[in-house]
């Protein structure tokens, strides 16, 4: 039972939720970047949304705080968009349906 108590202590930790929020911010940042650059980005970039995730993953390393978490969020966005492109996401969503 001590392990279960430790698990709930970790879940109640504010540090955990700060990291989760930073990862979520890194996941959402490519969408903001895409919206901000939609008028000036070349067509090659517009057609490949993974590029925005890669930009955030790389740029996240410049953040003074939570650089690792922001980069993880950008990487997660990249993988998510690639999974959509190759129909992996729809296949997984259909499992068990």
Order of alpha helices (4+ residues) and beta strands (2+ residues): alpha-alpha-alpha-alpha-alpha-alpha
